[in-house]
Amino acid sequence: MLMKACVSSTDLDLMQFSVLSLQSLYTKRIMSKEGLFERYRLTRFYEKPYQTRRRINYEKAKAIYNEDMNRKIQFVMRKNRHDPWVGCA
């Protein structure tokens, strides 16, 4: 049994557009993970020294906060502890 499929040119254009949009999405995701967008944003305009100091101090504080929160989350997420709620009984 032979079947014929009718595919119009608009369907092909839409399929090609969706493939291109997915490729651009993946490319943007990779670039953002590597920090290219951040670097581009920072080098578009001159950053005054006080702004640089504030940004760097903010990034340091954020890194410390994230490290502490990740440690707390990992502690709470531990499984198979003998007494998971120590001191709460």
N, CA, C and O atoms as a Maestro MAE file, in Angstrom:
{
 s_m_m2io_version
 :::
 2.0.0
}

f_m_ct {
 s_m_title
 :::
 protein
 m_atom[356] {
  # First column is atom index #
  i_m_mmod_type
  r_m_x_coord
  r_m_y_coord
  r_m_z_coord
  i_m_residue_number
  s_m_chain_name
  s_m_pdb_residue_name
  s_m_pdb_atom_name
  i_m_atomic_number
  :::
  1 25 0.845 -1.167 0.000 1 A "MET " " N  " 7
  2 3 0.000 0.000 0.000 1 A "MET " " CA " 6
  3 2 0.889 1.229 0.000 1 A "MET " " C  " 6
  4 15 1.743 1.390 0.872 1 A "MET " " O  " 8
  5 25 0.689 2.070 -0.957 2 A "LEU " " N  " 7
  6 3 1.508 3.258 -1.138 2 A "LEU " " CA " 6
  7 2 0.717 4.478 -0.706 2 A "LEU " " C  " 6
  8 15 -0.421 4.680 -1.127 2 A "LEU " " O  " 8
  9 25 1.342 5.295 0.150 3 A "MET " " N  " 7
  10 3 0.650 6.496 0.618 3 A "MET " " CA " 6
  11 2 1.412 7.712 0.142 3 A "MET " " C  " 6
  12 15 2.643 7.720 0.107 3 A "MET " " O  " 8
  13 25 0.669 8.734 -0.221 4 A "LYS " " N  " 7
  14 3 1.278 9.986 -0.642 4 A "LYS " " CA " 6
  15 2 1.012 11.046 0.416 4 A "LYS " " C  " 6
  16 15 -0.086 11.139 0.964 4 A "LYS " " O  " 8
  17 25 2.018 11.827 0.686 5 A "ALA " " N  " 7
  18 3 1.867 12.914 1.649 5 A "ALA " " CA " 6
  19 2 2.004 14.226 0.902 5 A "ALA " " C  " 6
  20 15 2.962 14.438 0.158 5 A "ALA " " O  " 8
  21 25 1.052 15.083 1.106 6 A "CYS " " N  " 7
  22 3 1.098 16.404 0.484 6 A "CYS " " CA " 6
  23 2 1.706 17.382 1.482 6 A "CYS " " C  " 6
  24 15 1.155 17.608 2.560 6 A "CYS " " O  " 8
  25 25 2.816 17.943 1.124 7 A "VAL " " N  " 7
  26 3 3.490 18.907 1.971 7 A "VAL " " CA " 6
  27 2 3.599 20.197 1.192 7 A "VAL " " C  " 6
  28 15 4.170 20.235 0.102 7 A "VAL " " O  " 8
  29 25 3.052 21.244 1.755 8 A "SER " " N  " 7
  30 3 3.101 22.524 1.047 8 A "SER " " CA " 6
  31 2 4.406 23.244 1.382 8 A "SER " " C  " 6
  32 15 5.131 22.876 2.307 8 A "SER " " O  " 8
  33 25 4.669 24.256 0.612 9 A "SER " " N  " 7
  34 3 5.912 25.003 0.842 9 A "SER " " CA " 6
  35 2 5.859 25.766 2.156 9 A "SER " " C  " 6
  36 15 6.896 25.999 2.776 9 A "SER " " O  " 8
  37 25 4.658 26.161 2.592 10 A "THR " " N  " 7
  38 3 4.563 26.872 3.878 10 A "THR " " CA " 6
  39 2 4.898 25.942 5.035 10 A "THR " " C  " 6
  40 15 5.489 26.368 6.026 10 A "THR " " O  " 8
  41 25 4.515 24.653 4.910 11 A "ASP " " N  " 7
  42 3 4.875 23.690 5.951 11 A "ASP " " CA " 6
  43 2 6.383 23.525 6.045 11 A "ASP " " C  " 6
  44 15 6.949 23.458 7.136 11 A "ASP " " O  " 8
  45 25 7.016 23.462 4.901 12 A "LEU " " N  " 7
  46 3 8.481 23.340 4.894 12 A "LEU " " CA " 6
  47 2 9.129 24.580 5.472 12 A "LEU " " C  " 6
  48 15 10.115 24.483 6.202 12 A "LEU " " O  " 8
  49 25 8.582 25.755 5.151 13 A "ASP " " N  " 7
  50 3 9.135 26.989 5.697 13 A "ASP " " CA " 6
  51 2 8.993 27.026 7.217 13 A "ASP " " C  " 6
  52 15 9.905 27.448 7.927 13 A "ASP " " O  " 8
  53 25 7.829 26.576 7.707 14 A "LEU " " N  " 7
  54 3 7.629 26.563 9.159 14 A "LEU " " CA " 6
  55 2 8.567 25.573 9.840 14 A "LEU " " C  " 6
  56 15 9.118 25.859 10.903 14 A "LEU " " O  " 8
  57 25 8.744 24.412 9.223 15 A "MET " " N  " 7
  58 3 9.662 23.423 9.799 15 A "MET " " CA " 6
  59 2 11.087 23.955 9.810 15 A "MET " " C  " 6
  60 15 11.814 23.762 10.784 15 A "MET " " O  " 8
  61 25 11.487 24.613 8.746 16 A "GLN " " N  " 7
  62 3 12.832 25.166 8.668 16 A "GLN " " CA " 6
  63 2 12.992 26.279 9.699 16 A "GLN " " C  " 6
  64 15 14.036 26.393 10.341 16 A "GLN " " O  " 8
  65 25 11.946 27.103 9.856 17 A "PHE " " N  " 7
  66 3 11.999 28.180 10.843 17 A "PHE " " CA " 6
  67 2 12.117 27.618 12.252 17 A "PHE " " C  " 6
  68 15 12.881 28.144 13.062 17 A "PHE " " O  " 8
  69 25 11.370 26.552 12.560 18 A "SER " " N  " 7
  70 3 11.431 25.985 13.901 18 A "SER " " CA " 6
  71 2 12.803 25.376 14.180 18 A "SER " " C  " 6
  72 15 13.305 25.469 15.300 18 A "SER " " O  " 8
  73 25 13.409 24.758 13.178 19 A "VAL " " N  " 7
  74 3 14.750 24.192 13.362 19 A "VAL " " CA " 6
  75 2 15.754 25.310 13.606 19 A "VAL " " C  " 6
  76 15 16.626 25.188 14.466 19 A "VAL " " O  " 8
  77 25 15.634 26.400 12.851 20 A "LEU " " N  " 7
  78 3 16.557 27.524 13.044 20 A "LEU " " CA " 6
  79 2 16.346 28.176 14.403 20 A "LEU " " C  " 6
  80 15 17.311 28.580 15.050 20 A "LEU " " O  " 8
  81 25 15.089 28.283 14.845 21 A "SER " " N  " 7
  82 3 14.849 28.898 16.143 21 A "SER " " CA " 6
  83 2 15.395 28.026 17.266 21 A "SER " " C  " 6
  84 15 15.908 28.550 18.254 21 A "SER " " O  " 8
  85 25 15.296 26.701 17.134 22 A "LEU " " N  " 7
  86 3 15.874 25.817 18.142 22 A "LEU " " CA " 6
  87 2 17.393 25.924 18.167 22 A "LEU " " C  " 6
  88 15 18.003 25.930 19.237 22 A "LEU " " O  " 8
  89 25 17.997 26.008 16.996 23 A "GLN " " N  " 7
  90 3 19.454 26.144 16.949 23 A "GLN " " CA " 6
  91 2 19.895 27.449 17.592 23 A "GLN " " C  " 6
  92 15 20.886 27.478 18.321 23 A "GLN " " O  " 8
  93 25 19.162 28.535 17.326 24 A "SER " " N  " 7
  94 3 19.537 29.811 17.937 24 A "SER " " CA " 6
  95 2 19.310 29.776 19.443 24 A "SER " " C  " 6
  96 15 20.070 30.379 20.200 24 A "SER " " O  " 8
  97 25 18.269 29.073 19.881 25 A "LEU " " N  " 7
  98 3 18.016 28.940 21.309 25 A "LEU " " CA " 6
  99 2 19.164 28.202 21.993 25 A "LEU " " C  " 6
  100 15 19.643 28.640 23.039 25 A "LEU " " O  " 8
  101 25 19.604 27.102 21.420 26 A "TYR " " N  " 7
  102 3 20.721 26.354 21.997 26 A "TYR " " CA " 6
  103 2 22.001 27.179 21.986 26 A "TYR " " C  " 6
  104 15 22.775 27.153 22.943 26 A "TYR " " O  " 8
  105 25 22.219 27.911 20.896 27 A "THR " " N  " 7
  106 3 23.415 28.749 20.801 27 A "THR " " CA " 6
  107 2 23.395 29.820 21.873 27 A "THR " " C  " 6
  108 15 24.411 30.064 22.525 27 A "THR " " O  " 8
  109 25 22.246 30.468 22.066 28 A "LYS " " N  " 7
  110 3 22.136 31.505 23.093 28 A "LYS " " CA " 6
  111 2 22.352 30.923 24.482 28 A "LYS " " C  " 6
  112 15 22.981 31.558 25.329 28 A "LYS " " O  " 8
  113 25 21.837 29.720 24.722 29 A "ARG " " N  " 7
  114 3 21.999 29.096 26.030 29 A "ARG " " CA " 6
  115 2 23.472 28.804 26.304 29 A "ARG " " C  " 6
  116 15 23.958 29.040 27.410 29 A "ARG " " O  " 8
  117 25 24.174 28.297 25.309 30 A "ILE " " N  " 7
  118 3 25.600 28.001 25.481 30 A "ILE " " CA " 6
  119 2 26.379 29.287 25.719 30 A "ILE " " C  " 6
  120 15 27.246 29.344 26.590 30 A "ILE " " O  " 8
  121 25 26.066 30.314 24.944 31 A "MET " " N  " 7
  122 3 26.773 31.583 25.101 31 A "MET " " CA " 6
  123 2 26.514 32.198 26.468 31 A "MET " " C  " 6
  124 15 27.426 32.765 27.071 31 A "MET " " O  " 8
  125 25 25.290 32.097 26.965 32 A "SER " " N  " 7
  126 3 25.003 32.678 28.273 32 A "SER " " CA " 6
  127 2 25.692 31.906 29.392 32 A "SER " " C  " 6
  128 15 26.127 32.500 30.378 32 A "SER " " O  " 8
  129 25 25.794 30.574 29.245 33 A "LYS " " N  " 7
  130 3 26.490 29.781 30.263 33 A "LYS " " CA " 6
  131 2 27.979 30.106 30.292 33 A "LYS " " C  " 6
  132 15 28.610 30.035 31.346 33 A "LYS " " O  " 8
  133 25 28.538 30.458 29.151 34 A "GLU " " N  " 7
  134 3 29.960 30.787 29.097 34 A "GLU " " CA " 6
  135 2 30.230 32.241 29.487 34 A "GLU " " C  " 6
  136 15 31.388 32.646 29.588 34 A "GLU " " O  " 8
  137 25 29.185 33.020 29.704 35 A "GLY " " N  " 7
  138 3 29.344 34.381 30.176 35 A "GLY " " CA " 6
  139 2 29.594 35.413 29.092 35 A "GLY " " C  " 6
  140 15 30.047 36.518 29.390 35 A "GLY " " O  " 8
  141 25 29.311 35.081 27.849 36 A "LEU " " N  " 7
  142 3 29.571 36.035 26.769 36 A "LEU " " CA " 6
  143 2 28.611 37.214 26.810 36 A "LEU " " C  " 6
  144 15 29.007 38.343 26.522 36 A "LEU " " O  " 8
  145 25 27.355 36.966 27.164 37 A "PHE " " N  " 7
  146 3 26.394 38.064 27.235 37 A "PHE " " CA " 6
  147 2 26.752 39.023 28.362 37 A "PHE " " C  " 6
  148 15 26.629 40.239 28.216 37 A "PHE " " O  " 8
  149 25 27.192 38.473 29.477 38 A "GLU " " N  " 7
  150 3 27.589 39.310 30.606 38 A "GLU " " CA " 6
  151 2 28.795 40.181 30.238 38 A "GLU " " C  " 6
  152 15 28.839 41.368 30.559 38 A "GLU " " O  " 8
  153 25 29.757 39.581 29.570 39 A "ARG " " N  " 7
  154 3 30.936 40.331 29.149 39 A "ARG " " CA " 6
  155 2 30.558 41.427 28.149 39 A "ARG " " C  " 6
  156 15 31.082 42.539 28.204 39 A "ARG " " O  " 8
  157 25 29.647 41.096 27.241 40 A "TYR " " N  " 7
  158 3 29.189 42.090 26.267 40 A "TYR " " CA " 6
  159 2 28.476 43.236 26.967 40 A "TYR " " C  " 6
  160 15 28.687 44.401 26.629 40 A "TYR " " O  " 8
  161 25 27.635 42.913 27.939 41 A "ARG " " N  " 7
  162 3 26.900 43.941 28.660 41 A "ARG " " CA " 6
  163 2 27.848 44.852 29.426 41 A "ARG " " C  " 6
  164 15 27.626 46.061 29.507 41 A "ARG " " O  " 8
  165 25 28.906 44.271 29.988 42 A "LEU " " N  " 7
  166 3 29.834 45.074 30.781 42 A "LEU " " CA " 6
  167 2 30.749 45.935 29.918 42 A "LEU " " C  " 6
  168 15 31.224 46.975 30.374 42 A "LEU " " O  " 8
  169 25 30.998 45.526 28.696 43 A "THR " " N  " 7
  170 3 31.941 46.286 27.874 43 A "THR " " CA " 6
  171 2 31.255 47.228 26.886 43 A "THR " " C  " 6
  172 15 31.934 47.888 26.099 43 A "THR " " O  " 8
  173 25 29.946 47.301 26.912 44 A "ARG " " N  " 7
  174 3 29.264 48.212 25.988 44 A "ARG " " CA " 6
  175 2 29.548 49.672 26.329 44 A "ARG " " C  " 6
  176 15 29.764 50.498 25.443 44 A "ARG " " O  " 8
  177 25 29.546 49.977 27.627 45 A "PHE " " N  " 7
  178 3 29.762 51.345 28.077 45 A "PHE " " CA " 6
  179 2 30.883 51.363 29.111 45 A "PHE " " C  " 6
  180 15 31.242 50.333 29.683 45 A "PHE " " O  " 8
  181 25 31.414 52.534 29.333 46 A "TYR " " N  " 7
  182 3 32.450 52.689 30.343 46 A "TYR " " CA " 6
  183 2 31.826 52.515 31.723 46 A "TYR " " C  " 6
  184 15 30.778 53.091 32.016 46 A "TYR " " O  " 8
  185 25 32.469 51.724 32.560 47 A "GLU " " N  " 7
  186 3 31.994 51.511 33.919 47 A "GLU " " CA " 6
  187 2 32.864 52.332 34.865 47 A "GLU " " C  " 6
  188 15 34.074 52.125 34.958 47 A "GLU " " O  " 8
  189 25 32.231 53.256 35.557 48 A "LYS " " N  " 7
  190 3 32.977 54.121 36.466 48 A "LYS " " CA " 6
  191 2 33.552 53.295 37.617 48 A "LYS " " C  " 6
  192 15 33.007 52.248 37.967 48 A "LYS " " O  " 8
  193 25 34.649 53.766 38.202 49 A "PRO " " N  " 7
  194 3 35.306 52.977 39.253 49 A "PRO " " CA " 6
  195 2 34.405 52.633 40.436 49 A "PRO " " C  " 6
  196 15 34.504 51.534 40.980 49 A "PRO " " O  " 8
  197 25 33.526 53.553 40.846 50 A "TYR " " N  " 7
  198 3 32.661 53.240 41.976 50 A "TYR " " CA " 6
  199 2 31.634 52.170 41.588 50 A "TYR " " C  " 6
  200 15 31.227 51.364 42.424 50 A "TYR " " O  " 8
  201 25 31.223 52.167 40.327 51 A "GLN " " N  " 7
  202 3 30.297 51.130 39.869 51 A "GLN " " CA " 6
  203 2 30.988 49.768 39.820 51 A "GLN " " C  " 6
  204 15 30.389 48.741 40.140 51 A "GLN " " O  " 8
  205 25 32.254 49.779 39.416 52 A "THR " " N  " 7
  206 3 33.018 48.528 39.382 52 A "THR " " CA " 6
  207 2 33.166 47.956 40.786 52 A "THR " " C  " 6
  208 15 32.974 46.758 40.999 52 A "THR " " O  " 8
  209 25 33.514 48.830 41.758 53 A "ARG " " N  " 7
  210 3 33.651 48.376 43.141 53 A "ARG " " CA " 6
  211 2 32.341 47.809 43.670 53 A "ARG " " C  " 6
  212 15 32.325 46.759 44.311 53 A "ARG " " O  " 8
  213 25 31.243 48.507 43.399 54 A "ARG " " N  " 7
  214 3 29.936 48.034 43.872 54 A "ARG " " CA " 6
  215 2 29.582 46.697 43.229 54 A "ARG " " C  " 6
  216 15 29.075 45.804 43.908 54 A "ARG " " O  " 8
  217 25 29.838 46.545 41.942 55 A "ARG " " N  " 7
  218 3 29.504 45.307 41.244 55 A "ARG " " CA " 6
  219 2 30.324 44.143 41.792 55 A "ARG " " C  " 6
  220 15 29.789 43.064 42.047 55 A "ARG " " O  " 8
  221 25 31.624 44.366 41.972 56 A "ILE " " N  " 7
  222 3 32.494 43.299 42.467 56 A "ILE " " CA " 6
  223 2 32.105 42.904 43.884 56 A "ILE " " C  " 6
  224 15 32.056 41.716 44.201 56 A "ILE " " O  " 8
  225 25 31.824 43.893 44.748 57 A "ASN " " N  " 7
  226 3 31.410 43.570 46.121 57 A "ASN " " CA " 6
  227 2 30.081 42.828 46.135 57 A "ASN " " C  " 6
  228 15 29.891 41.911 46.934 57 A "ASN " " O  " 8
  229 25 29.165 43.215 45.261 58 A "TYR " " N  " 7
  230 3 27.884 42.526 45.166 58 A "TYR " " CA " 6
  231 2 28.086 41.085 44.704 58 A "TYR " " C  " 6
  232 15 27.466 40.168 45.243 58 A "TYR " " O  " 8
  233 25 28.946 40.884 43.714 59 A "GLU " " N  " 7
  234 3 29.198 39.528 43.218 59 A "GLU " " CA " 6
  235 2 29.832 38.652 44.295 59 A "GLU " " C  " 6
  236 15 29.503 37.471 44.409 59 A "GLU " " O  " 8
  237 25 30.742 39.229 45.086 60 A "LYS " " N  " 7
  238 3 31.352 38.467 46.170 60 A "LYS " " CA " 6
  239 2 30.320 38.082 47.221 60 A "LYS " " C  " 6
  240 15 30.277 36.935 47.666 60 A "LYS " " O  " 8
  241 25 29.492 39.036 47.614 61 A "ALA " " N  " 7
  242 3 28.473 38.758 48.618 61 A "ALA " " CA " 6
  243 2 27.472 37.723 48.108 61 A "ALA " " C  " 6
  244 15 27.034 36.852 48.859 61 A "ALA " " O  " 8
  245 25 27.119 37.821 46.843 62 A "LYS " " N  " 7
  246 3 26.181 36.862 46.253 62 A "LYS " " CA " 6
  247 2 26.785 35.463 46.219 62 A "LYS " " C  " 6
  248 15 26.088 34.482 46.478 62 A "LYS " " O  " 8
  249 25 28.066 35.364 45.903 63 A "ALA " " N  " 7
  250 3 28.730 34.061 45.868 63 A "ALA " " CA " 6
  251 2 28.768 33.436 47.258 63 A "ALA " " C  " 6
  252 15 28.547 32.233 47.400 63 A "ALA " " O  " 8
  253 25 29.046 34.235 48.281 64 A "ILE " " N  " 7
  254 3 29.067 33.718 49.655 64 A "ILE " " CA " 6
  255 2 27.674 33.255 50.067 64 A "ILE " " C  " 6
  256 15 27.518 32.185 50.655 64 A "ILE " " O  " 8
  257 25 26.667 34.062 49.758 65 A "TYR " " N  " 7
  258 3 25.292 33.703 50.094 65 A "TYR " " CA " 6
  259 2 24.872 32.414 49.396 65 A "TYR " " C  " 6
  260 15 24.288 31.528 50.021 65 A "TYR " " O  " 8
  261 25 25.170 32.309 48.101 66 A "ASN " " N  " 7
  262 3 24.796 31.113 47.354 66 A "ASN " " CA " 6
  263 2 25.503 29.871 47.887 66 A "ASN " " C  " 6
  264 15 24.916 28.791 47.941 66 A "ASN " " O  " 8
  265 25 26.762 30.029 48.279 67 A "GLU " " N  " 7
  266 3 27.501 28.895 48.833 67 A "GLU " " CA " 6
  267 2 26.865 28.422 50.137 67 A "GLU " " C  " 6
  268 15 26.699 27.222 50.352 67 A "GLU " " O  " 8
  269 25 26.508 29.375 51.010 68 A "ASP " " N  " 7
  270 3 25.877 29.004 52.272 68 A "ASP " " CA " 6
  271 2 24.513 28.351 52.046 68 A "ASP " " C  " 6
  272 15 24.185 27.358 52.696 68 A "ASP " " O  " 8
  273 25 23.731 28.897 51.141 69 A "MET " " N  " 7
  274 3 22.410 28.329 50.875 69 A "MET " " CA " 6
  275 2 22.520 26.937 50.270 69 A "MET " " C  " 6
  276 15 21.747 26.047 50.623 69 A "MET " " O  " 8
  277 25 23.461 26.740 49.375 70 A "ASN " " N  " 7
  278 3 23.645 25.408 48.797 70 A "ASN " " CA " 6
  279 2 24.060 24.401 49.862 70 A "ASN " " C  " 6
  280 15 23.618 23.252 49.844 70 A "ASN " " O  " 8
  281 25 24.909 24.835 50.790 71 A "ARG " " N  " 7
  282 3 25.319 23.948 51.874 71 A "ARG " " CA " 6
  283 2 24.118 23.584 52.748 71 A "ARG " " C  " 6
  284 15 23.958 22.425 53.131 71 A "ARG " " O  " 8
  285 25 23.276 24.565 53.063 72 A "LYS " " N  " 7
  286 3 22.089 24.293 53.877 72 A "LYS " " CA " 6
  287 2 21.124 23.357 53.152 72 A "LYS " " C  " 6
  288 15 20.565 22.441 53.755 72 A "LYS " " O  " 8
  289 25 20.937 23.591 51.875 73 A "ILE " " N  " 7
  290 3 20.027 22.746 51.093 73 A "ILE " " CA " 6
  291 2 20.545 21.326 51.028 73 A "ILE " " C  " 6
  292 15 19.771 20.379 51.172 73 A "ILE " " O  " 8
  293 25 21.836 21.159 50.813 74 A "GLN " " N  " 7
  294 3 22.411 19.813 50.766 74 A "GLN " " CA " 6
  295 2 22.280 19.115 52.128 74 A "GLN " " C  " 6
  296 15 22.078 17.902 52.186 74 A "GLN " " O  " 8
  297 25 22.394 19.869 53.205 75 A "PHE " " N  " 7
  298 3 22.243 19.288 54.525 75 A "PHE " " CA " 6
  299 2 20.812 18.802 54.742 75 A "PHE " " C  " 6
  300 15 20.601 17.703 55.256 75 A "PHE " " O  " 8
  301 25 19.845 19.601 54.359 76 A "VAL " " N  " 7
  302 3 18.442 19.234 54.532 76 A "VAL " " CA " 6
  303 2 18.058 18.081 53.609 76 A "VAL " " C  " 6
  304 15 17.202 17.268 53.958 76 A "VAL " " O  " 8
  305 25 18.679 18.006 52.444 77 A "MET " " N  " 7
  306 3 18.320 16.986 51.463 77 A "MET " " CA " 6
  307 2 18.959 15.625 51.748 77 A "MET " " C  " 6
  308 15 18.658 14.654 51.054 77 A "MET " " O  " 8
  309 25 19.826 15.534 52.746 78 A "ARG " " N  " 7
  310 3 20.449 14.244 53.050 78 A "ARG " " CA " 6
  311 2 19.387 13.220 53.393 78 A "ARG " " C  " 6
  312 15 18.374 13.532 54.019 78 A "ARG " " O  " 8
  313 25 19.636 12.006 52.975 79 A "LYS " " N  " 7
  314 3 18.692 10.930 53.243 79 A "LYS " " CA " 6
  315 2 19.359 9.865 54.094 79 A "LYS " " C  " 6
  316 15 20.576 9.853 54.272 79 A "LYS " " O  " 8
  317 25 18.530 8.974 54.612 80 A "ASN " " N  " 7
  318 3 18.982 7.814 55.376 80 A "ASN " " CA " 6
  319 2 19.799 8.199 56.613 80 A "ASN " " C  " 6
  320 15 20.754 7.512 56.976 80 A "ASN " " O  " 8
  321 25 19.415 9.297 57.249 81 A "ARG " " N  " 7
  322 3 20.057 9.639 58.512 81 A "ARG " " CA " 6
  323 2 19.370 8.871 59.633 81 A "ARG " " C  " 6
  324 15 18.183 8.557 59.547 81 A "ARG " " O  " 8
  325 25 20.118 8.574 60.676 82 A "HIS " " N  " 7
  326 3 19.560 7.816 61.802 82 A "HIS " " CA " 6
  327 2 18.420 8.604 62.448 82 A "HIS " " C  " 6
  328 15 17.325 8.069 62.623 82 A "HIS " " O  " 8
  329 25 18.659 9.847 62.798 83 A "ASP " " N  " 7
  330 3 17.635 10.715 63.368 83 A "ASP " " CA " 6
  331 2 17.618 12.013 62.570 83 A "ASP " " C  " 6
  332 15 18.370 12.938 62.878 83 A "ASP " " O  " 8
  333 25 16.765 12.092 61.542 84 A "PRO " " N  " 7
  334 3 16.834 13.264 60.666 84 A "PRO " " CA " 6
  335 2 16.440 14.567 61.339 84 A "PRO " " C  " 6
  336 15 16.867 15.632 60.895 84 A "PRO " " O  " 8
  337 25 15.639 14.519 62.396 85 A "TRP " " N  " 7
  338 3 15.213 15.748 63.068 85 A "TRP " " CA " 6
  339 2 15.818 15.771 64.460 85 A "TRP " " C  " 6
  340 15 15.125 15.538 65.450 85 A "TRP " " O  " 8
  341 25 17.100 16.049 64.532 86 A "VAL " " N  " 7
  342 3 17.803 16.053 65.802 86 A "VAL " " CA " 6
  343 2 17.287 17.184 66.676 86 A "VAL " " C  " 6
  344 15 17.223 18.335 66.244 86 A "VAL " " O  " 8
  345 25 16.918 16.849 67.911 87 A "GLY " " N  " 7
  346 3 16.486 17.870 68.862 87 A "GLY " " CA " 6
  347 2 15.041 18.302 68.707 87 A "GLY " " C  " 6
  348 15 14.608 19.208 69.420 87 A "GLY " " O  " 8
  349 25 14.281 17.704 67.819 88 A "CYS " " N  " 7
  350 3 12.900 18.127 67.598 88 A "CYS " " CA " 6
  351 2 11.890 17.165 68.215 88 A "CYS " " C  " 6
  352 15 10.688 17.350 68.025 88 A "CYS " " O  " 8
  353 25 12.334 16.150 68.945 89 A "ALA " " N  " 7
  354 3 11.394 15.162 69.466 89 A "ALA " " CA " 6
  355 2 10.860 15.528 70.811 89 A "ALA " " C  " 6
  356 15 10.055 14.789 71.377 89 A "ALA " " O  " 8
  :::
 }
 m_bond[355] {
  # First column is bond index #
  i_m_from
  i_m_to
  i_m_order
  :::
  1 1 2 1
  2 2 3 1
  3 3 4 2
  4 3 5 1
  5 5 6 1
  6 6 7 1
  7 7 8 2
  8 7 9 1
  9 9 10 1
  10 10 11 1
  11 11 12 2
  12 11 13 1
  13 13 14 1
  14 14 15 1
  15 15 16 2
  16 15 17 1
  17 17 18 1
  18 18 19 1
  19 19 20 2
  20 19 21 1
  21 21 22 1
  22 22 23 1
  23 23 24 2
  24 23 25 1
  25 25 26 1
  26 26 27 1
  27 27 28 2
  28 27 29 1
  29 29 30 1
  30 30 31 1
  31 31 32 2
  32 31 33 1
  33 33 34 1
  34 34 35 1
  35 35 36 2
  36 35 37 1
  37 37 38 1
  38 38 39 1
  39 39 40 2
  40 39 41 1
  41 41 42 1
  42 42 43 1
  43 43 44 2
  44 43 45 1
  45 45 46 1
  46 46 47 1
  47 47 48 2
  48 47 49 1
  49 49 50 1
  50 50 51 1
  51 51 52 2
  52 51 53 1
  53 53 54 1
  54 54 55 1
  55 55 56 2
  56 55 57 1
  57 57 58 1
  58 58 59 1
  59 59 60 2
  60 59 61 1
  61 61 62 1
  62 62 63 1
  63 63 64 2
  64 63 65 1
  65 65 66 1
  66 66 67 1
  67 67 68 2
  68 67 69 1
  69 69 70 1
  70 70 71 1
  71 71 72 2
  72 71 73 1
  73 73 74 1
  74 74 75 1
  75 75 76 2
  76 75 77 1
  77 77 78 1
  78 78 79 1
  79 79 80 2
  80 79 81 1
  81 81 82 1
  82 82 83 1
  83 83 84 2
  84 83 85 1
  85 85 86 1
  86 86 87 1
  87 87 88 2
  88 87 89 1
  89 89 90 1
  90 90 91 1
  91 91 92 2
  92 91 93 1
  93 93 94 1
  94 94 95 1
  95 95 96 2
  96 95 97 1
  97 97 98 1
  98 98 99 1
  99 99 100 2
  100 99 101 1
  101 101 102 1
  102 102 103 1
  103 103 104 2
  104 103 105 1
  105 105 106 1
  106 106 107 1
  107 107 108 2
  108 107 109 1
  109 109 110 1
  110 110 111 1
  111 111 112 2
  112 111 113 1
  113 113 114 1
  114 114 115 1
  115 115 116 2
  116 115 117 1
  117 117 118 1
  118 118 119 1
  119 119 120 2
  120 119 121 1
  121 121 122 1
  122 122 123 1
  123 123 124 2
  124 123 125 1
  125 125 126 1
  126 126 127 1
  127 127 128 2
  128 127 129 1
  129 129 130 1
  130 130 131 1
  131 131 132 2
  132 131 133 1
  133 133 134 1
  134 134 135 1
  135 135 136 2
  136 135 137 1
  137 137 138 1
  138 138 139 1
  139 139 140 2
  140 139 141 1
  141 141 142 1
  142 142 143 1
  143 143 144 2
  144 143 145 1
  145 145 146 1
  146 146 147 1
  147 147 148 2
  148 147 149 1
  149 149 150 1
  150 150 151 1
  151 151 152 2
  152 151 153 1
  153 153 154 1
  154 154 155 1
  155 155 156 2
  156 155 157 1
  157 157 158 1
  158 158 159 1
  159 159 160 2
  160 159 161 1
  161 161 162 1
  162 162 163 1
  163 163 164 2
  164 163 165 1
  165 165 166 1
  166 166 167 1
  167 167 168 2
  168 167 169 1
  169 169 170 1
  170 170 171 1
  171 171 172 2
  172 171 173 1
  173 173 174 1
  174 174 175 1
  175 175 176 2
  176 175 177 1
  177 177 178 1
  178 178 179 1
  179 179 180 2
  180 179 181 1
  181 181 182 1
  182 182 183 1
  183 183 184 2
  184 183 185 1
  185 185 186 1
  186 186 187 1
  187 187 188 2
  188 187 189 1
  189 189 190 1
  190 190 191 1
  191 191 192 2
  192 191 193 1
  193 193 194 1
  194 194 195 1
  195 195 196 2
  196 195 197 1
  197 197 198 1
  198 198 199 1
  199 199 200 2
  200 199 201 1
  201 201 202 1
  202 202 203 1
  203 203 204 2
  204 203 205 1
  205 205 206 1
  206 206 207 1
  207 207 208 2
  208 207 209 1
  209 209 210 1
  210 210 211 1
  211 211 212 2
  212 211 213 1
  213 213 214 1
  214 214 215 1
  215 215 216 2
  216 215 217 1
  217 217 218 1
  218 218 219 1
  219 219 220 2
  220 219 221 1
  221 221 222 1
  222 222 223 1
  223 223 224 2
  224 223 225 1
  225 225 226 1
  226 226 227 1
  227 227 228 2
  228 227 229 1
  229 229 230 1
  230 230 231 1
  231 231 232 2
  232 231 233 1
  233 233 234 1
  234 234 235 1
  235 235 236 2
  236 235 237 1
  237 237 238 1
  238 238 239 1
  239 239 240 2
  240 239 241 1
  241 241 242 1
  242 242 243 1
  243 243 244 2
  244 243 245 1
  245 245 246 1
  246 246 247 1
  247 247 248 2
  248 247 249 1
  249 249 250 1
  250 250 251 1
  251 251 252 2
  252 251 253 1
  253 253 254 1
  254 254 255 1
  255 255 256 2
  256 255 257 1
  257 257 258 1
  258 258 259 1
  259 259 260 2
  260 259 261 1
  261 261 262 1
  262 262 263 1
  263 263 264 2
  264 263 265 1
  265 265 266 1
  266 266 267 1
  267 267 268 2
  268 267 269 1
  269 269 270 1
  270 270 271 1
  271 271 272 2
  272 271 273 1
  273 273 274 1
  274 274 275 1
  275 275 276 2
  276 275 277 1
  277 277 278 1
  278 278 279 1
  279 279 280 2
  280 279 281 1
  281 281 282 1
  282 282 283 1
  283 283 284 2
  284 283 285 1
  285 285 286 1
  286 286 287 1
  287 287 288 2
  288 287 289 1
  289 289 290 1
  290 290 291 1
  291 291 292 2
  292 291 293 1
  293 293 294 1
  294 294 295 1
  295 295 296 2
  296 295 297 1
  297 297 298 1
  298 298 299 1
  299 299 300 2
  300 299 301 1
  301 301 302 1
  302 302 303 1
  303 303 304 2
  304 303 305 1
  305 305 306 1
  306 306 307 1
  307 307 308 2
  308 307 309 1
  309 309 310 1
  310 310 311 1
  311 311 312 2
  312 311 313 1
  313 313 314 1
  314 314 315 1
  315 315 316 2
  316 315 317 1
  317 317 318 1
  318 318 319 1
  319 319 320 2
  320 319 321 1
  321 321 322 1
  322 322 323 1
  323 323 324 2
  324 323 325 1
  325 325 326 1
  326 326 327 1
  327 327 328 2
  328 327 329 1
  329 329 330 1
  330 330 331 1
  331 331 332 2
  332 331 333 1
  333 333 334 1
  334 334 335 1
  335 335 336 2
  336 335 337 1
  337 337 338 1
  338 338 339 1
  339 339 340 2
  340 339 341 1
  341 341 342 1
  342 342 343 1
  343 343 344 2
  344 343 345 1
  345 345 346 1
  346 346 347 1
  347 347 348 2
  348 347 349 1
  349 349 350 1
  350 350 351 1
  351 351 352 2
  352 351 353 1
  353 353 354 1
  354 354 355 1
  355 355 356 2
  :::
 }
}
